[in-house]
C-alpha cells in the first residue's frame, strides 16, 4: 500500500509537535553577596517592639537556584516569646533582573505565602512585598567587618507613614 506524500508529511508534522521538548535547565545561580547568607546563624533583636531570639539555617537548594532560609524561634528563647517559624526561598529572576523572595510561615496558606521583589545596592538587598493592607519592606544588609547581617523591616501604617516593624542582627553560629 502506497501512502500519499501529503498524509506522510502531516503524520511527521504531528509527531514532531507531539514529542515533548526537554526543558532547558538553567545554570546554577551564583551571587557573591547571597553566598554570605549560607550557614548557621543566631538572630536577635526586636520584632514589633518585642525581643526576638531565632535560629536560622540557610542552604542552597534545587540545583543552586534558591537559597532556602529556615528561621524559627530559638530553643533557648524565653517562654514569653511568641513562637515563629518561616521558610524563605531567595532566588533571582534574570529576565526582570531582580531578586525574588518567597516567604512561607506558620500563619497558614491564606496569609503567609507572599512574594517580594528586591534590588541590590552595594551590600544590601531591599525587598518590597505588596500586602492587601499596604506595602512592606525587608532589607538584608551584609556587614563584612562583623561577618553578620542586619535585617530591617518596615511597614506603612494607616496614616501612610513608614514605621519600624523589626530590627534584627544575624550572627554566625560556629560549626
C-alpha positions as CSV (number, residue, x, y, z in Angstrom):
1,X,0.0,0.0,0.0
2,X,1.3,3.3,-1.0
3,X,0.9,6.3,1.4
4,X,0.2,9.6,-0.2
5,X,3.1,12.1,0.4
6,X,0.7,14.8,2.0
7,X,-0.5,12.2,4.5
8,X,3.1,11.2,5.4
9,X,4.0,14.9,5.8
10,X,1.1,15.6,8.1
11,X,1.9,12.5,10.2
12,X,5.5,13.6,10.6
13,X,4.5,17.1,11.5
14,X,2.0,15.8,14.1
15,X,4.7,13.5,15.5
16,X,7.2,16.3,15.9
17,X,4.6,18.6,17.6
18,X,3.5,15.8,20.0
19,X,7.0,14.9,21.0
20,X,8.0,16.6,24.3
21,X,10.8,19.0,24.1
22,X,13.1,18.7,27.1
23,X,13.1,21.8,29.3
24,X,16.3,23.8,29.3
25,X,17.7,23.5,32.9
26,X,19.2,26.9,33.9
27,X,22.7,27.0,35.1
28,X,23.1,27.1,38.8
29,X,22.7,30.6,40.1
30,X,25.7,32.3,41.7
31,X,25.7,35.5,43.7
32,X,28.7,36.5,45.8
33,X,26.5,38.6,48.2
34,X,23.9,35.9,48.8
35,X,26.6,33.3,49.3
36,X,27.4,35.1,52.6
37,X,23.9,34.1,53.9
38,X,24.5,30.4,53.6
39,X,25.3,28.8,57.0
40,X,24.0,28.8,60.6
41,X,23.0,31.9,62.4
42,X,21.6,33.3,65.7
43,X,19.1,36.1,65.0
44,X,18.4,38.6,67.7
45,X,16.7,42.0,68.1
46,X,13.3,43.5,68.1
47,X,10.1,42.5,66.3
48,X,7.1,44.7,66.9
49,X,9.0,46.2,70.0
50,X,9.5,42.7,71.5
51,X,12.7,40.7,71.9
52,X,13.3,38.1,69.3
53,X,15.7,35.1,69.5
54,X,15.7,32.9,66.5
55,X,17.8,30.2,64.8
56,X,18.5,30.5,61.1
57,X,19.8,27.8,58.7
58,X,20.5,28.8,55.1
59,X,21.5,26.4,52.3
60,X,21.5,26.3,48.6
61,X,18.7,24.0,47.2
62,X,17.0,23.0,43.9
63,X,20.2,22.7,41.9
64,X,21.6,26.0,43.4
65,X,18.6,28.0,42.1
66,X,17.4,29.1,45.5
67,X,18.8,29.8,48.9
68,X,16.4,28.2,51.5
69,X,16.4,30.2,54.7
70,X,14.8,28.3,57.6
71,X,14.0,30.6,60.6
72,X,12.5,29.5,63.8
73,X,12.2,30.6,67.4
74,X,15.4,29.5,69.3
75,X,15.1,26.6,71.7
76,X,16.6,28.7,74.4
77,X,14.3,31.7,73.8
78,X,12.3,33.0,76.9
79,X,9.0,31.2,77.4
80,X,7.1,34.5,77.0
81,X,8.4,34.9,73.4
82,X,5.9,34.3,70.7
83,X,6.8,31.2,68.6
84,X,7.6,31.8,65.0
85,X,8.8,29.7,62.1
86,X,9.3,30.6,58.4
87,X,11.0,29.2,55.3
88,X,12.2,31.8,52.8
89,X,13.3,30.9,49.3
90,X,15.6,33.5,47.8
91,X,16.3,33.4,44.1
92,X,17.0,35.7,41.2
93,X,14.9,36.4,38.1
94,X,17.4,37.1,35.3
95,X,14.7,38.3,32.9
96,X,13.4,41.1,35.2
97,X,16.9,41.5,36.8
98,X,15.6,41.4,40.3
99,X,15.8,39.2,43.4
100,X,12.7,37.2,44.3
101,X,11.9,36.2,47.9
102,X,9.1,33.6,48.6
103,X,8.0,33.6,52.3
104,X,6.1,30.7,53.9
105,X,5.4,30.9,57.6
106,X,3.3,29.5,60.4
107,X,0.4,31.8,59.7
108,X,-1.0,29.3,57.1
109,X,-1.7,29.3,53.4
110,X,-4.2,32.2,53.4
111,X,-1.8,34.7,54.9
112,X,1.7,33.5,54.7
113,X,2.7,32.7,51.1
114,X,4.0,36.0,50.0
115,X,6.3,37.2,47.3
116,X,8.7,40.1,47.4
117,X,10.9,41.6,44.7
118,X,14.3,43.0,45.5
119,X,17.0,45.2,44.2
120,X,20.6,45.3,45.3
121,X,22.5,48.4,46.3
122,X,26.1,47.7,47.5
123,X,25.9,45.1,50.3
124,X,22.1,45.4,50.7
125,X,19.1,43.8,49.0
126,X,15.8,45.6,49.6
127,X,12.6,43.7,49.0
128,X,9.1,45.1,48.6
129,X,6.1,43.0,49.5
130,X,2.7,44.1,48.4
131,X,0.2,43.1,51.1
132,X,-3.6,43.8,51.0
133,X,-3.2,46.3,53.9
134,X,-0.2,48.0,52.3
135,X,3.5,47.7,51.3
136,X,6.1,46.1,53.5
137,X,9.9,46.4,53.1
138,X,12.5,43.9,54.2
139,X,16.2,44.8,53.8
140,X,19.1,42.3,54.1
141,X,22.4,44.2,54.7
142,X,25.7,42.3,54.8
143,X,28.3,43.8,57.3
144,X,31.6,42.2,56.2
145,X,33.6,43.7,59.0
146,X,31.4,41.8,61.5
147,X,30.7,38.7,59.4
148,X,27.0,39.4,60.1
149,X,23.7,40.5,58.5
150,X,21.3,43.2,59.5
151,X,17.6,42.6,58.7
152,X,15.3,45.5,58.9
153,X,11.6,45.5,58.2
154,X,9.2,48.4,57.9
155,X,5.6,48.9,57.0
156,X,3.3,51.7,56.2
157,X,0.8,52.5,59.0
158,X,-2.8,53.5,58.5
159,X,-1.6,57.2,58.1
160,X,0.7,56.2,55.2
161,X,3.9,56.7,57.3
162,X,6.7,54.1,57.3
163,X,7.2,52.5,60.7
164,X,9.7,50.1,62.1
165,X,8.5,46.5,62.2
166,X,11.7,44.7,63.0
167,X,15.4,45.5,63.6
168,X,17.4,42.2,63.7
169,X,21.0,41.1,63.5
170,X,22.2,37.7,62.3
171,X,25.4,36.5,64.0
172,X,27.2,33.4,62.6
173,X,27.0,30.3,64.7
174,X,30.3,28.4,64.9
175,X,30.1,24.9,63.4
